Amino acid sequence: MALKTTLWDPSEYLDSPKSIAAYLEAAFEDGDPALIATALGDIARAIGMTQLASQTGVTREALYKALSPTGDPRLSTFLGVMKALGIKLTPPPRLSARTRAARPESRGSRMTRLSDYPDWFALLGNTLPTYIENP
């Protein structure tokens, strides 16, 4: 007997500011731009792509394309979507000498992942996406 599966759509579970913030935070922790764009697309579908398109001034079709796994949104589109969703990014504070000393050694051209840091969340401070309930 063949195993029957169904597609899982994360947008069906993004029904509160808390779930949206947790989902986007996980995407940012991974650091993959395609994953972040896809997560924004899932959030946009949960809220309503048509409503988001009118708030950002970008067509609905362009949003679907930009916020897909193969999409590569322009910075202006990315920031417009974040603003329309009520999500604020806060740049990290400048690293202190002590924090810089705790960073792992450079590995050539390979980017260092946050998980390589002994206390990566402390390095971030409050830089993860913040959901603003009333933008």
C-alpha positions as CSV (number, residue, x, y, z in Angstrom):
1,M,0.0,0.0,0.0
2,A,1.4,3.4,-1.0
3,L,1.9,6.1,1.6
4,K,-0.4,9.0,1.0
5,T,1.0,12.4,1.8
6,T,-0.3,15.9,1.6
7,L,1.5,19.2,1.0
8,W,2.2,21.2,4.1
9,D,1.5,24.9,3.7
10,P,3.0,27.0,6.6
11,S,0.8,30.0,5.8
12,E,-2.2,28.0,7.2
13,Y,-0.5,28.1,10.7
14,L,0.7,31.8,10.6
15,D,-2.4,33.1,12.3
16,S,-1.0,35.3,15.1
17,P,1.8,37.9,15.5
18,K,3.6,35.4,17.8
19,S,3.6,32.6,15.2
20,I,4.7,35.0,12.4
21,A,7.6,36.4,14.5
22,A,8.8,32.9,15.5
23,Y,8.6,31.7,11.8
24,L,10.5,34.7,10.5
25,E,13.0,34.5,13.3
26,A,13.8,30.9,12.4
27,A,14.3,31.9,8.8
28,F,16.7,34.7,9.8
29,E,18.6,32.4,12.1
30,D,19.3,30.1,9.2
31,G,20.6,33.1,7.1
32,D,19.7,31.7,3.7
33,P,18.3,34.6,1.6
34,A,16.1,32.2,-0.4
35,L,14.6,30.8,2.8
36,I,14.0,34.3,4.2
37,A,12.3,35.4,1.0
38,T,10.2,32.2,1.0
39,A,9.2,32.8,4.7
40,L,8.1,36.3,3.8
41,G,6.1,34.9,1.0
42,D,4.4,32.4,3.4
43,I,3.6,35.2,5.8
44,A,2.3,37.4,2.9
45,R,0.0,34.6,1.7
46,A,-1.2,34.1,5.3
47,I,-2.1,37.8,5.6
48,G,-3.3,38.2,2.0
49,M,-1.2,38.8,-1.1
50,T,-3.7,41.3,-2.6
51,Q,-3.8,43.5,0.5
52,L,0.0,43.4,0.7
53,A,0.4,44.3,-3.0
54,S,-1.7,47.4,-2.5
55,Q,0.2,48.4,0.6
56,T,3.6,48.0,-1.1
57,G,2.8,49.3,-4.6
58,V,4.0,46.1,-6.2
59,T,1.8,43.9,-8.3
60,R,0.5,40.7,-6.7
61,E,2.2,38.6,-9.4
62,A,5.5,40.3,-8.8
63,L,5.2,39.6,-5.1
64,Y,4.5,35.9,-5.7
65,K,7.5,35.8,-8.0
66,A,9.9,37.7,-5.7
67,L,8.8,35.9,-2.5
68,S,9.2,32.4,-3.9
69,P,12.1,30.0,-3.3
70,T,13.6,30.9,-6.6
71,G,12.8,34.6,-6.3
72,D,15.4,37.2,-5.6
73,P,13.5,40.3,-4.3
74,R,15.0,43.8,-4.8
75,L,15.9,45.5,-1.6
76,S,13.1,48.0,-2.1
77,T,10.6,45.1,-2.4
78,F,12.0,43.4,0.6
79,L,11.8,46.5,2.8
80,G,8.3,47.4,1.5
81,V,7.0,44.0,2.4
82,M,8.6,44.1,5.8
83,K,7.1,47.5,6.4
84,A,3.6,46.4,5.2
85,L,3.8,43.4,7.4
86,G,4.7,45.5,10.4
87,I,8.1,43.9,10.8
88,K,11.1,46.0,11.9
89,L,14.7,45.0,11.5
90,T,17.1,46.4,14.0
91,P,20.8,46.5,13.0
92,P,23.2,44.9,15.5
93,P,25.2,47.0,17.9
94,R,28.9,47.4,17.1
95,L,30.8,44.4,18.5
96,S,33.0,45.1,21.5
97,A,36.6,44.1,21.6
98,R,35.6,41.2,24.0
99,T,32.9,40.0,21.6
100,R,35.2,40.2,18.6
101,A,37.8,38.1,20.5
102,A,35.2,35.4,21.1
103,R,34.4,35.0,17.4
104,P,35.8,31.9,15.7
105,E,38.7,32.3,13.3
106,S,38.0,33.1,9.7
107,R,37.7,30.1,7.4
108,G,38.7,31.7,4.2
109,S,35.8,32.5,1.9
110,R,33.3,30.4,3.8
111,M,30.8,32.5,5.7
112,T,30.6,31.8,9.4
113,R,27.3,30.6,10.6
114,L,25.8,32.0,13.8
115,S,25.8,28.5,15.2
116,D,29.7,28.6,15.1
117,Y,29.7,31.1,17.9
118,P,29.7,29.8,21.4
119,D,26.9,32.1,22.5
120,W,25.5,33.3,19.2
121,F,22.2,34.7,20.5
122,A,24.1,37.0,22.9
123,L,26.1,38.3,19.9
124,L,22.9,39.2,18.2
125,G,21.4,41.0,21.1
126,N,17.9,42.2,20.0
127,T,18.6,42.1,16.2
128,L,16.1,39.5,15.3
129,P,13.0,40.6,13.4
130,T,10.5,42.3,15.6
131,Y,6.8,42.1,14.8
132,I,5.0,45.4,15.5
133,E,1.3,44.8,16.2
134,N,0.1,48.2,15.1
135,P,2.3,49.5,12.3
